Amino acid sequence: CRRSLLLTDFANGLYADRTRPRHVPEEISMNKNKIITWIIFFIAFFLIMQMFQKKQAPDPGLAGQTVSVTAISQEFASGEEVVVKIKNDTPRAITLPSNCPKNPFRVLAWTNEKFEEKQAQTNIKCELSPDIIVAPGEEKKVSYSYWNHTLFSDPGRYKVEIALTNGTTTGVFTSQEFTVVEAGFWRKFFRTIFYQPLYNVLIFFIGLAPAHDLGLAIILLTILIRLILLVPSQHAIVSQRRMQELQPKLEHIKKKYADNKERIAAETMQLWKEHKVNPFGSCLPLLIQFPVLIALFYVIQNGLNPDNAYLLYAPFKNIDLTNIHTHFLGILELREVNAFVLPIIVGALQFFQLKLTMLKKVAVKPVQ
């Protein structure tokens, strides 16, 4: 009986152990759930705070890199015009005040193992350099054309820095570093052989013109250039006219030897040789005129820039470039882009020139 009671108690103990709830695994499971809950809560809190910060960001008028200053190139040749771009990414317009007659913004040059400020002052009418207003999301270019030689003539490393004030807050925005290198051979050649002589001739004509009239000086300079280019222009016209006279014969050769391209080339060369015609005779004189006309364009465009005074020859160094009459015939301001008067004048002159060309055309009789 005692043994049976012991066996019964042992069996009951085993059953009780199996049916008793196990508290340790449940506690571990509860801890895991808490950890996962806290992680989800932390991630959700972080995302909400990020969204809130974007919506409730401080006034971006000056905070952060919201106004970008960028030079249009990483490298400029000495004498090349330096231009920077101002991008306004703020929700309000910003005003960049003119520092005329001093250069706009701060120009920093690498000197003595550090960046130091360079300043320049030019003798211009400050209405040519007004304040710059950049609307939200807009980008504007600022040129240093009136201070270019004084500031950037020396090869080296440079930066541009802008300080903007909004109430009591001041933000400073700096461009990337860019370099100025020595001008190459062809740039120096073009400047010395073409640009500089024409520039000095224009200044000479301005000094001769009544009231230092820029319009009359440009007309005199244009006439002088046309006289210089008269000989190559005449050669081009004569060569072109001879080619037109031979055109019917060339067409006849093409039809006669339509199936033999080698015979066409040989007959064409023989025809040019007999009539002493150079097929490139009308092109070469035009190529000679191109650099002169390009130099003339830039001379007229930048002729009144006081920063170019270093290009003047010694006899013209004392000419005051600000005392020049730029209002031609009282209807055309030569320093400004005119979308009405100038196109009408140019169109009328082109029409007149076309009429003269048509009258001078020689009638060519077809080959029988």
Disulfide bonds with the S-S distance in Angstrom:
Cys100-Cys126 2.06
